[in-house]
Amino acid sequence: MNPVNNKDKYMKPFLLQERERLNLKQKDVFESIGVSKVTYYRWESGSPIPSDKLAELGKIGFDIHFVVTGESSKKFESEEKVSKGSEVKRLVEPDESDFLPSNLFYVPVIDVEASAGHGSIVVNEAYTEKSMVFDCHWLSKRNLNKNNLVVITAKGDSMHPTILSGEPLVVDTSPLDNFVDGIYVIDLDSHLLVKRLQRQFTGGIKILSDNPAYEPQFVPQDSLDQLHIVGRVVWMGKDL
């Protein structure tokens, strides 16, 4: 099972089907939870839904478990009633503290941007109130520790077309015991970058951009102490 609202083809039908099950129009939903129509349209097109808004959807009768997994939750099997107009009412009010099913978990969004361009100085790494929801099966299948996962936002075009500016990136910040080639978030001279790293036979590391307009960089073995690997990118709308 992939994370909530990834760009996988299965996620859009789940949100759409749940709205149709409740016999709601898009306007009913975005007016009831206090977001713009553009924002809601993006959600039904696969953009991530913040956890606080998932909670708001739960308040008006959405089965969050179905939105995430495609499987109905017993908690929401009761029929929902919708009043005339845009006001939405529900029969069952889920407990705010446990609306998230036990097989799902939060990954916090950090208020910091990783540059996928020429780099940006890290100003703030504070946790925000927003988060993304992932499936525990997805976690165990990839042998990841949920306590070491964070979500950041890509910025810039150097990793285009693999990573687009503004895309959420899930980063595994676990200690790096064995380096393998891949896409990483790195701190290079106080610049936070998302780049493809490749080990060289000389012991150094080549820093690559998927956009051919950007020249590769090379960090020799005797300068690796200047290269701090923040974490490995493990998801960006699809698995890596």
KOLGU-369106 format. One record per atom (N, C-alpha, C): residue number from 1; x, y, z. Coordinates in Angstrom, 1 decimal. Layout:
! residues N
  resi       u       v       w
   NUM       X       Y       Z
...
This chain:
! residues 240
  resi       u       v       w
     1     0.8    -1.2     0.0
     1     0.0     0.0     0.0
     1     0.9     1.2     0.0
     2     0.6     2.1    -0.9
     2     1.4     3.4    -1.0
     2     0.9     4.4    -0.1
     3     1.6     5.5     0.1
     3     1.2     6.6     1.0
     3     0.0     7.3     0.5
     4    -0.6     8.0     1.5
     4    -1.9     8.8     1.2
     4    -1.7     9.7     0.0
     5    -2.6     9.7    -0.9
     5    -2.7    10.6    -2.0
     5    -1.4    10.7    -2.8
     6    -0.7     9.6    -3.0
     6     0.4     9.7    -4.0
     6    -0.2     9.7    -5.4
     7     0.7     9.7    -6.4
     7     0.2     9.9    -7.7
     7    -0.1     8.6    -8.4
     8    -0.2     7.6    -7.5
     8    -0.6     6.3    -8.0
     8    -2.0     6.3    -8.5
     9    -2.3     5.5    -9.6
     9    -3.6     5.6   -10.2
     9    -4.7     5.1    -9.2
    10    -4.4     4.4    -8.2
    10    -5.4     3.9    -7.3
    10    -5.9     4.9    -6.3
    11    -5.2     6.0    -6.0
    11    -5.5     6.9    -5.0
    11    -6.7     7.9    -5.4
    12    -6.7     8.3    -6.6
    12    -7.7     9.2    -7.0
    12    -9.1     8.6    -6.9
    13    -9.3     7.4    -7.4
    13   -10.6     6.8    -7.3
    13   -11.1     6.6    -5.9
    14   -10.2     6.3    -4.9
    14   -10.6     6.2    -3.5
    14   -11.3     7.4    -3.0
    15   -10.6     8.6    -3.2
    15   -11.2     9.8    -2.7
    15   -12.5    10.2    -3.4
    16   -12.5    10.0    -4.7
    16   -13.6    10.3    -5.6
    16   -14.8     9.3    -5.2
    17   -14.5     8.1    -5.1
    17   -15.6     7.1    -4.8
    17   -16.2     7.4    -3.4
    18   -15.4     7.8    -2.5
    18   -15.9     8.1    -1.1
    18   -16.8     9.3    -1.2
    19   -16.4    10.3    -2.0
    19   -17.3    11.5    -2.1
    19   -18.6    11.1    -2.8
    20   -18.5    10.3    -3.8
    20   -19.8     9.8    -4.5
    20   -20.6     9.0    -3.6
    21   -20.0     8.2    -2.7
    21   -20.7     7.3    -1.8
    21   -21.6     8.2    -0.9
    22   -21.0     9.3    -0.5
    22   -21.8    10.3     0.4
    22   -22.7    11.2    -0.4
    23   -22.7    11.0    -1.7
    23   -23.6    11.8    -2.5
    23   -23.3    13.3    -2.4
    24   -22.1    13.6    -2.4
    24   -21.6    15.0    -2.2
    24   -21.1    15.5    -3.5
    25   -21.3    16.8    -3.7
    25   -20.6    17.5    -4.8
    25   -19.3    18.0    -4.3
    26   -18.4    18.3    -5.1
    26   -17.1    18.9    -4.7
    26   -17.3    20.1    -3.9
    27   -18.3    21.0    -4.3
    27   -18.5    22.2    -3.6
    27   -19.0    22.0    -2.2
    28   -19.8    20.9    -2.0
    28   -20.2    20.5    -0.6
    28   -19.0    20.3     0.3
    29   -18.0    19.6    -0.3
    29   -16.9    19.2     0.5
    29   -16.0    20.4     0.8
    30   -15.5    21.1    -0.2
    30   -14.5    22.2     0.0
    30   -15.1    23.3     0.8
    31   -16.4    23.6     0.7
    31   -17.0    24.6     1.6
    31   -17.1    24.2     3.0
    32   -17.4    22.9     3.2
    32   -17.6    22.4     4.6
    32   -16.3    22.3     5.4
    33   -15.2    22.1     4.7
    33   -13.9    21.9     5.4
    33   -13.0    23.2     5.3
    34   -13.5    24.2     4.6
    34   -12.8    25.4     4.6
    34   -11.6    25.5     3.7
    35   -11.6    24.9     2.5
    35   -10.5    25.0     1.6
    35   -11.0    25.5     0.3
    36   -10.2    26.0    -0.6
    36   -10.6    26.5    -1.9
    36   -10.9    25.3    -2.8
    37   -11.7    25.6    -3.8
    37   -12.0    24.6    -4.8
    37   -10.8    24.1    -5.5
    38    -9.8    25.0    -5.8
    38    -8.6    24.6    -6.5
    38    -7.8    23.6    -5.6
    39    -7.8    23.9    -4.3
    39    -7.1    22.9    -3.4
    39    -7.7    21.6    -3.4
    40    -9.1    21.5    -3.4
    40    -9.8    20.3    -3.3
    40    -9.6    19.5    -4.7
    41    -9.7    20.3    -5.8
    41    -9.5    19.6    -7.1
    41    -8.2    19.0    -7.1
    42    -7.2    19.6    -6.6
    42    -5.8    19.0    -6.6
    42    -5.8    17.7    -5.8
    43    -6.5    17.7    -4.6
    43    -6.6    16.5    -3.9
    43    -7.1    15.3    -4.7
    44    -8.2    15.6    -5.4
    44    -8.8    14.5    -6.2
    44    -7.9    14.2    -7.4
    45    -6.9    15.0    -7.7
    45    -6.0    14.7    -8.8
    45    -4.7    14.1    -8.2
    46    -4.6    13.8    -6.9
    46    -3.5    13.1    -6.4
    46    -2.5    13.9    -5.5
    47    -2.8    15.2    -5.3
    47    -1.9    16.0    -4.4
    47    -2.1    15.5    -2.9
    48    -1.1    15.6    -2.1
    48    -1.2    15.2    -0.7
    48    -2.2    16.0     0.1
    49    -2.9    15.3     1.0
    49    -3.9    15.9     1.9
    49    -3.3    16.0     3.2
    50    -3.2    17.3     3.8
    50    -2.6    17.4     5.1
    50    -3.5    16.7     6.1
    51    -2.8    16.2     7.2
    51    -3.6    15.4     8.2
    51    -4.7    16.1     8.9
    52    -4.5    17.5     9.1
    52    -5.6    18.2     9.7
    52    -6.8    18.3     8.8
    53    -6.6    18.2     7.5
    53    -7.7    18.3     6.6
    53    -8.3    16.9     6.4
    54    -7.5    15.8     6.6
    54    -8.1    14.5     6.6
    54    -9.0    14.3     7.8
    55    -8.6    15.0     8.9
    55    -9.5    15.0    10.1
    55   -10.8    15.7     9.8
    56   -10.7    16.8     9.1
    56   -11.9    17.6     8.7
    56   -12.8    16.7     7.8
    57   -12.2    16.0     6.9
    57   -13.0    15.1     6.0
    57   -13.7    14.0     6.8
    58   -13.0    13.5     7.8
    58   -13.6    12.5     8.7
    58   -14.8    13.1     9.5
    59   -14.7    14.4     9.8
    59   -15.8    15.0    10.6
    59   -17.1    15.1     9.8
    60   -17.0    15.2     8.4
    60   -18.2    15.3     7.6
    60   -18.6    13.9     7.0
    61   -18.0    12.9     7.5
    61   -18.5    11.5     7.1
    61   -17.6    10.7     6.2
    62   -16.5    11.3     5.8
    62   -15.6    10.5     4.9
    62   -14.9     9.4     5.7
    63   -14.9     8.2     5.1
    63   -14.2     7.1     5.7
    63   -12.7     7.2     5.3
    64   -11.9     7.7     6.3
    64   -10.5     8.0     6.0
    64    -9.8     6.7     5.7
    65   -10.2     5.6     6.3
    65    -9.5     4.3     6.0
    65    -9.7     4.0     4.6
    66   -10.9     4.2     4.0
    66   -11.1     3.9     2.6
    66   -10.3     4.8     1.7
    67   -10.3     6.1     2.1
    67    -9.5     7.1     1.2
    67    -8.1     6.7     1.1
    68    -7.6     6.1     2.2
    68    -6.1     5.7     2.2
    68    -5.9     4.3     1.6
    69    -6.8     3.4     2.0
    69    -6.5     2.0     1.6
    69    -7.4     1.4     0.5
    70    -8.6     2.0     0.3
    70    -9.5     1.4    -0.6
    70   -10.4     0.4     0.1
    71   -10.2     0.2     1.4
    71   -11.0    -0.8     2.1
    71   -11.9    -0.1     3.1
    72   -13.2    -0.4     3.2
    72   -14.1     0.3     4.1
    72   -13.8     0.0     5.5
    73   -14.1     1.0     6.4
    73   -13.9     0.8     7.8
    73   -15.3     0.5     8.4
    74   -15.3    -0.4     9.4
    74   -16.6    -0.8    10.0
    74   -17.1     0.4    10.8
    75   -16.3     1.3    11.2
    75   -16.7     2.5    11.9
    75   -17.6     3.4    11.1
    76   -17.4     3.3     9.8
    76   -18.1     4.2     8.9
    76   -19.2     3.5     8.1
    77   -19.6     2.3     8.5
    77   -20.5     1.6     7.7
    77   -22.0     2.1     7.7
    78   -22.3     2.9     8.8
    78   -23.6     3.5     8.9
    78   -23.8     4.5     7.8
    79   -25.0     4.6     7.3
    79   -25.3     5.5     6.2
    79   -25.2     6.9     6.7
    80   -24.6     7.8     5.8
    80   -24.5     9.2     6.1
    80   -25.7     9.9     5.5
    81   -26.1    11.0     6.1
    81   -27.2    11.8     5.6
    81   -26.6    13.2     5.2
    82   -27.0    13.7     4.1
    82   -26.6    15.0     3.6
    82   -27.8    15.9     3.5
    83   -27.8    17.1     4.1
    83   -28.9    18.0     4.0
    83   -28.9    18.7     2.7
    84   -30.0    19.3     2.4
    84   -30.1    20.1     1.1
    84   -29.1    21.2     1.1
    85   -28.6    21.6     0.0
    85   -27.6    22.6    -0.2
    85   -26.2    22.1     0.1
    86   -25.4    23.0     0.6
    86   -24.0    22.6     0.8
    86   -23.7    22.2     2.2
    87   -24.6    22.3     3.2
    87   -24.3    21.9     4.5
    87   -24.3    20.4     4.7
    88   -23.3    19.9     5.2
    88   -23.1    18.4     5.3
    88   -23.3    18.0     6.8
    89   -24.1    16.9     7.0
    89   -24.3    16.4     8.3
    89   -24.0    14.9     8.3
    90   -23.7    14.4     9.5
    90   -23.3    13.0     9.6
    90   -24.0    12.4    10.8
    91   -24.1    11.0    10.8
    91   -24.8    10.4    11.9
    91   -23.8    10.0    13.0
    92   -22.6     9.6    12.5
    92   -21.6     9.1    13.5
    92   -20.4    10.1    13.5
    93   -20.1    10.5    14.7
    93   -18.9    11.4    14.9
    93   -17.7    10.6    15.4
    94   -16.7    10.4    14.5
    94   -15.6     9.7    15.0
    94   -14.8    10.4    16.1
    95   -14.2     9.7    16.9
    95   -13.3    10.3    18.0
    95   -12.2    11.0    17.3
    96   -11.9    12.2    17.7
    96   -10.9    13.0    17.1
    96    -9.5    12.4    17.3
    97    -9.4    11.7    18.4
    97    -8.0    11.1    18.8
    97    -7.7     9.9    18.1
    98    -8.7     9.2    17.5
    98    -8.4     7.9    16.9
    98    -9.0     7.7    15.5
    99    -9.2     8.8    14.8
    99    -9.9     8.7    13.5
    99    -8.9     8.0    12.5
   100    -7.6     8.0    12.8
   100    -6.7     7.3    11.9
   100    -6.7     5.8    12.3
   101    -6.9     4.9    11.4
   101    -6.9     3.5    11.6
   101    -5.5     3.0    12.2
   102    -5.5     1.9    12.9
   102    -4.2     1.5    13.6
   102    -3.2     1.0    12.6
   103    -3.6     0.7    11.3
   103    -2.6     0.2    10.4
   103    -2.0     1.4     9.6
   104    -2.3     2.6    10.0
   104    -1.7     3.8     9.3
   104    -0.9     4.6    10.4
   105     0.0     5.4     9.9
   105     0.8     6.3    10.8
   105     1.1     7.6    10.1
   106     1.4     8.6    10.9
   106     1.8     9.9    10.4
   106     3.3    10.0    10.2
   107     3.6    10.8     9.1
   107     5.0    11.2     8.9
   107     5.0    12.7     8.9
   108     5.7    13.3     9.9
   108     5.6    14.8    10.0
   108     6.3    15.5     8.9
   109     5.6    16.7     8.6
   109     6.2    17.6     7.5
   109     7.1    18.6     8.2
   110     8.3    18.7     7.8
   110     9.2    19.7     8.4
   110     9.2    21.0     7.5
   111     9.2    22.1     8.2
   111     9.1    23.4     7.6
   111    10.5    23.8     7.1
   112    11.0    23.1     6.0
   112    12.2    23.4     5.4
   112    12.2    22.9     4.0
   113    12.8    23.7     3.1
   113    12.8    23.3     1.7
   113    14.2    22.8     1.3
   114    14.2    21.6     0.6
   114    15.5    21.1     0.0
   114    15.6    21.6    -1.4
   115    16.6    22.3    -1.7
   115    16.8    22.8    -3.0
   115    17.2    21.8    -4.0
   116    16.4    21.7    -5.1
   116    16.8    20.8    -6.2
   116    17.3    21.7    -7.3
   117    17.9    22.8    -6.9
   117    18.6    23.7    -7.9
   117    20.0    24.0    -7.4
   118    20.3    25.3    -7.2
   118    21.7    25.6    -6.7
   118    21.8    25.6    -5.2
   119    20.8    25.2    -4.5
   119    20.9    25.1    -3.1
   119    20.3    26.3    -2.3
   120    19.8    26.0    -1.1
   120    19.2    27.1    -0.3
   120    19.7    26.8     1.1
   121    20.0    27.9     1.8
   121    20.5    27.8     3.2
   121    19.4    27.3     4.1
   122    19.7    26.4     5.0
   122    18.7    25.9     5.9
   122    18.5    27.0     6.9
   123    17.2    27.4     7.0
   123    16.9    28.5     8.0
   123    16.1    27.9     9.2
   124    15.2    27.0     8.9
   124    14.3    26.5    10.0
   124    14.0    25.0     9.7
   125    14.1    24.2    10.7
   125    13.7    22.8    10.5
   125    12.6    22.4    11.5
   126    11.8    23.4    11.9
   126    10.7    23.2    12.9
   126     9.6    22.3    12.3
   127     9.1    21.4    13.1
   127     8.0    20.5    12.7
   127     6.7    21.4    12.6
   128     5.9    21.1    11.6
   128     4.6    21.8    11.4
   128     3.5    20.9    11.9
   129     2.3    21.5    12.0
   129     1.2    20.7    12.4
   129     0.7    19.7    11.3
   130     1.2    19.9    10.1
   130     0.7    19.1     9.0
   130     1.6    17.8     9.0
   131     1.0    16.8     8.4
   131     1.7    15.5     8.2
   131     1.1    14.8     7.1
   132     1.8    13.7     6.7
   132     1.2    12.8     5.7
   132     1.0    11.5     6.3
   133     0.1    10.7     5.7
   133    -0.3     9.4     6.3
   133     0.2     8.3     5.4
   134     0.8     7.3     6.0
   134     1.3     6.2     5.3
   134     0.8     4.9     5.9
   135     0.9     3.8     5.1
   135     0.4     2.5     5.5
   135     1.6     1.7     6.1
   136     1.3     1.1     7.2
   136     2.3     0.3     8.0
   136     2.9    -0.8     7.1
   137     2.1    -1.4     6.2
   137     2.6    -2.4     5.3
   137     3.7    -1.9     4.4
   138     3.4    -0.7     3.9
   138     4.4     0.0     3.0
   138     5.7     0.2     3.8
   139     5.6     0.5     5.1
   139     6.7     0.7     6.0
   139     7.5    -0.5     6.1
   140     6.9    -1.6     6.5
   140     7.6    -2.9     6.8
   140     8.2    -3.5     5.6
   141     7.5    -3.4     4.5
   141     8.0    -3.9     3.2
   141     9.3    -3.3     2.8
   142     9.5    -2.1     3.2
   142    10.8    -1.4     2.8
   142    11.8    -1.3     4.0
   143    11.4    -2.0     5.1
   143    12.3    -2.1     6.3
   143    12.7    -0.7     6.8
   144    11.7     0.2     6.9
   144    11.9     1.5     7.4
   144    11.4     1.7     8.8
   145    12.0     2.6     9.5
   145    11.6     3.0    10.9
   145    10.8     4.3    10.8
   146     9.5     4.2    11.2
   146     8.7     5.4    11.0
   146     9.2     6.6    11.8
   147     9.9     6.3    12.9
   147    10.5     7.4    13.7
   147    11.6     8.2    13.0
   148    12.1     7.6    11.9
   148    13.2     8.3    11.2
   148    12.8     8.9     9.9
   149    11.5     9.0     9.7
   149    10.9     9.5     8.4
   149    10.4    11.0     8.6
   150    10.7    11.8     7.7
   150    10.2    13.2     7.7
   150     9.8    13.5     6.2
   151     9.0    14.5     6.1
   151     8.6    15.0     4.8
   151     9.1    16.4     4.6
   152     9.8    16.7     3.5
   152    10.3    18.0     3.1
   152     9.8    18.3     1.7
   153    10.0    19.5     1.3
   153     9.5    20.0    -0.1
   153    10.7    20.2    -1.0
   154    10.7    19.7    -2.2
   154    11.7    20.0    -3.2
   154    11.6    21.4    -3.7
   155    12.7    22.0    -4.1
   155    12.7    23.3    -4.7
   155    13.7    23.4    -5.8
   156    13.3    23.9    -6.9
   156    14.2    24.0    -8.0
   156    14.0    23.0    -9.1
   157    14.9    23.0   -10.1
   157    14.6    22.2   -11.3
   157    15.8    21.3   -11.7
   158    16.8    21.2   -10.8
   158    18.0    20.4   -11.2
   158    17.7    18.9   -11.3
   159    16.7    18.4   -10.6
   159    16.4    17.0   -10.6
   159    15.2    16.7   -11.5
   160    14.8    17.7   -12.3
   160    13.7    17.5   -13.3
   160    14.2    16.6   -14.4
   161    13.5    15.6   -14.9
   161    12.0    15.4   -14.6
   161    11.7    14.4   -13.5
   162    12.8    13.9   -12.8
   162    12.5    12.9   -11.8
   162    11.8    13.5   -10.6
   163    12.2    14.7   -10.2
   163    11.6    15.4    -9.0
   163    11.2    16.8    -9.5
   164    10.0    17.2    -9.3
   164     9.5    18.5    -9.7
   164     9.5    19.4    -8.5
   165     9.8    20.7    -8.7
   165     9.8    21.7    -7.7
   165     8.4    21.7    -7.0
   166     8.4    21.7    -5.7
   166     7.1    21.8    -4.9
   166     6.6    20.4    -4.5
   167     7.3    19.3    -5.0
   167     6.8    18.0    -4.6
   167     7.3    17.6    -3.2
   168     6.4    16.9    -2.5
   168     6.8    16.4    -1.2
   168     7.7    15.2    -1.3
   169     8.8    15.2    -0.5
   169     9.7    14.1    -0.5
   169     9.8    13.5     0.9
   170     9.7    12.2     1.0
   170     9.8    11.5     2.3
   170    11.3    11.1     2.4
   171    11.9    11.5     3.5
   171    13.3    11.3     3.7
   171    13.6    10.4     4.9
   172    14.3     9.3     4.7
   172    14.7     8.4     5.7
   172    16.0     8.9     6.3
   173    15.9     9.4     7.6
   173    17.1    10.0     8.2
   173    17.8     9.0     9.1
   174    17.6     7.7     8.9
   174    18.3     6.7     9.7
   174    19.8     6.8     9.5
   175    20.6     6.4    10.4
   175    22.1     6.4    10.3
   175    22.5     5.6     9.0
   176    23.4     6.1     8.3
   176    23.8     5.5     7.0
   176    24.9     4.5     7.3
   177    24.5     3.2     7.5
   177    25.5     2.2     7.7
   177    26.2     1.8     6.5
   178    25.5     1.6     5.4
   178    26.0     1.1     4.1
   178    25.5     2.0     3.0
   179    26.4     2.8     2.4
   179    26.0     3.7     1.4
   179    25.8     3.0     0.1
   180    24.6     3.3    -0.5
   180    24.3     2.7    -1.9
   180    23.9     3.9    -2.7
   181    24.2     3.8    -4.0
   181    23.8     4.9    -4.9
   181    22.3     5.2    -4.9
   182    21.9     6.4    -4.9
   182    20.5     6.8    -4.9
   182    20.4     8.3    -4.8
   183    19.1     8.7    -4.5
   183    18.8    10.1    -4.3
   183    18.8    10.5    -2.9
   184    19.6    11.5    -2.5
   184    19.7    11.8    -1.1
   184    19.5    13.3    -0.9
   185    19.2    13.7     0.4
   185    19.2    15.1     0.8
   185    20.6    15.3     1.4
   186    21.3    16.2     1.0
   186    22.7    16.5     1.5
   186    22.8    17.9     2.0
   187    23.7    18.1     3.0
   187    24.0    19.4     3.5
   187    25.5    19.6     3.0
   188    25.7    20.5     2.0
   188    27.0    20.8     1.5
   188    27.3    22.2     1.7
   189    28.2    22.4     2.7
   189    28.6    23.8     3.0
   189    27.4    24.7     3.4
   190    26.5    24.1     4.3
   190    25.3    24.8     4.8
   190    24.3    25.0     3.7
   191    24.4    24.3     2.6
   191    23.3    24.3     1.6
   191    22.6    23.0     1.5
   192    21.3    23.0     1.6
   192    20.6    21.7     1.6
   192    20.1    21.4     0.2
   193    20.6    20.3    -0.3
   193    20.3    19.9    -1.7
   193    19.7    18.5    -1.8
   194    18.9    18.3    -2.8
   194    18.5    16.9    -3.1
   194    19.2    16.6    -4.4
   195    20.0    15.5    -4.4
   195    20.8    15.2    -5.5
   195    20.9    13.6    -5.6
   196    21.4    13.2    -6.7
   196    21.7    11.8    -6.9
   196    23.2    11.6    -6.6
   197    23.5    10.7    -5.7
   197    24.9    10.4    -5.3
   197    25.3     9.1    -5.9
   198    26.6     9.1    -6.3
   198    27.2     7.9    -6.9
   198    28.6     7.8    -6.4
   199    28.9     6.6    -5.8
   199    30.2     6.3    -5.3
   199    31.2     6.1    -6.4
   200    32.4     6.6    -6.3
   200    33.4     6.5    -7.3
   200    34.5     5.5    -6.8
   201    35.1     4.8    -7.7
   201    36.1     3.8    -7.4
   201    37.3     4.4    -6.6
   202    37.5     5.7    -6.8
   202    38.6     6.4    -6.1
   202    38.2     6.7    -4.6
   203    37.0     6.4    -4.2
   203    36.6     6.7    -2.8
   203    35.8     7.9    -2.7
   204    35.8     8.8    -3.7
   204    35.0    10.0    -3.6
   204    33.5     9.8    -4.0
   205    32.7    10.8    -4.0
   205    31.3    10.7    -4.4
   205    31.0    11.8    -5.5
   206    30.3    11.3    -6.5
   206    29.9    12.2    -7.6
   206    28.5    12.7    -7.2
   207    28.2    14.0    -7.3
   207    26.9    14.6    -7.1
   207    26.3    14.9    -8.4
   208    25.2    14.2    -8.7
   208    24.6    14.3   -10.0
   208    23.2    15.0   -10.0
   209    22.9    15.7   -11.1
   209    21.5    16.2   -11.3
   209    20.9    15.5   -12.4
   210    19.6    15.2   -12.4
   210    19.0    14.6   -13.5
   210    18.7    15.5   -14.6
   211    18.7    16.8   -14.4
   211    18.6    17.8   -15.4
   211    19.9    18.0   -16.0
   212    20.1    17.7   -17.3
   212    21.4    17.8   -18.0
   212    22.0    19.3   -18.0
   213    21.1    20.2   -17.7
   213    21.6    21.6   -17.7
   213    22.6    21.9   -16.5
   214    22.6    21.0   -15.6
   214    23.4    21.2   -14.4
   214    24.6    20.3   -14.5
   215    25.8    20.8   -14.2
   215    27.0    20.1   -14.3
   215    27.2    19.2   -13.0
   216    27.7    18.0   -13.2
   216    28.0    17.2   -12.0
   216    29.1    17.8   -11.1
   217    29.0    17.5    -9.9
   217    30.1    17.9    -8.9
   217    30.8    16.7    -8.4
   218    32.0    16.9    -7.9
   218    32.7    15.7    -7.4
   218    33.3    16.1    -6.0
   219    33.1    15.2    -5.0
   219    33.7    15.4    -3.7
   219    34.7    14.3    -3.5
   220    36.0    14.7    -3.5
   220    37.0    13.7    -3.3
   220    37.0    13.1    -2.0
   221    37.7    11.9    -1.8
   221    37.6    11.2    -0.6
   221    38.1    12.0     0.6
   222    39.2    12.9     0.4
   222    39.7    13.6     1.5
   222    38.9    14.9     1.8
   223    37.8    15.1     1.1
   223    36.9    16.2     1.4
   223    35.5    15.7     1.8
   224    35.3    14.4     2.0
   224    34.0    13.9     2.4
   224    33.4    14.4     3.7
   225    34.3    14.9     4.5
   225    33.8    15.5     5.8
   225    33.0    16.7     5.6
   226    33.1    17.3     4.4
   226    32.3    18.5     4.1
   226    30.9    18.2     3.6
   227    30.8    16.9     3.3
   227    29.5    16.4     2.7
   227    28.7    15.7     3.8
   228    27.6    16.3     4.2
   228    26.8    15.7     5.3
   228    25.5    15.1     4.6
   229    25.3    13.8     4.7
   229    24.1    13.2     4.2
   229    23.0    13.3     5.2
   230    22.0    14.1     4.9
   230    20.9    14.2     5.8
   230    20.0    13.0     5.8
   231    19.8    12.4     4.7
   231    18.9    11.2     4.6
   231    18.7    10.8     3.1
   232    18.1     9.7     3.0
   232    17.9     9.1     1.7
   232    16.4     9.3     1.3
   233    16.1     9.8     0.1
   233    14.8    10.0    -0.4
   233    14.2     8.7    -0.7
   234    13.1     8.3    -0.1
   234    12.5     7.0    -0.3
   234    11.1     7.1    -1.0
   235    10.6     8.3    -1.1
   235     9.3     8.4    -1.7
   235     9.1     9.9    -2.2
   236     8.5    10.0    -3.4
   236     8.2    11.4    -3.9
   236     7.0    11.3    -4.8
   237     6.0    10.7    -4.3
   237     4.8    10.4    -5.1
   237     4.8     9.0    -5.7
   238     6.0     8.4    -5.6
   238     6.2     7.0    -6.0
   238     7.4     6.5    -5.2
   239     7.5     5.2    -5.1
   239     8.7     4.6    -4.4
   239    10.0     4.8    -5.2
   240    11.1     4.9    -4.4
   240    12.4     4.9    -5.1
   240    13.2     3.7    -4.7
